[in-house]
Amino acid sequence: MIRSRLTSKSQTTIPQSVRKALGLQPGDEIGYVVENGQVVLTRVSATPEQDDPFATFSEWNSVADQQAYAGL
């Protein structure tokens, strides 16, 4: 079992062997799934939509908006 310690700010360092096994690099996003008292840690692959900070603003995603801002 690989271990790490939780700090007073609820932070931990992901051990090097885990980072290497998952191919983690600085800035990568990590996903957590809690199942039956255990946590599964995964590397989250970014999609172009996830990289778009405005993707969550669906009210600004009409055809008229796309045409109006297409040239910007």
N, C-alpha and C positions, 0 to 999 in steps of 0.2 A: 504494500500500500504506500502510495506517495502522499506526503502530508505537507501542509503549510499552516501558518498560524494567523489568526484573525487579530488585527490591531484594534486599538481603542476606538478608531474611526470606522470600524467594520470593513477594513480593507485587507486584502491578502495579495501576495505575489504568487502568480501561477508558476510553479516550478519549471525549470528549464526543460526537463524531460517531457513534461506535458506540452509545453509550447512547441517543442520540436516535433512531437508526435502529431499534433494538430496543424503544424505549419503556421503557427501564429506569429504575426509581426506587429510592431507598434502601430496602433491605430485600428487594428482589426476589431470587429464586433464579435462578441461572445454571446451565445444563447444558453439559457439554463432551463431544464425541464425537471420538475420535481415529481417523483414517482415513488410512492410507498416509502417515504422517509429518506429517499436517496436523491441525489442530484446528478443529472447527466449534463455535462458541459460540452458544447459544440462550437465550432467556428461557424459564424454566419457569413454566407457568401452574399456580397452586395450585388444588387441588380441595378440597372440604370435608374429605375423608378425610386429605389431606396436612396440613391445619390442625389435625387432632386429634392431640395428642401421645400419646394412648393407643391409636391405631389399630394400632400394631405389637404390642400385647398381646393376641393372638388368644385366648389361654387364658382371658381374662376377658370373652369375648364370647359367652357362652352365653345361651340364652333365660332361664334362671334369674337370671343377672346383670342382664340388661336389665330384667327385672321388678323385681328387688330395688332397683335404682338409678334407676328411671324417674322417681321423684319428686324427685330431687336436683337 
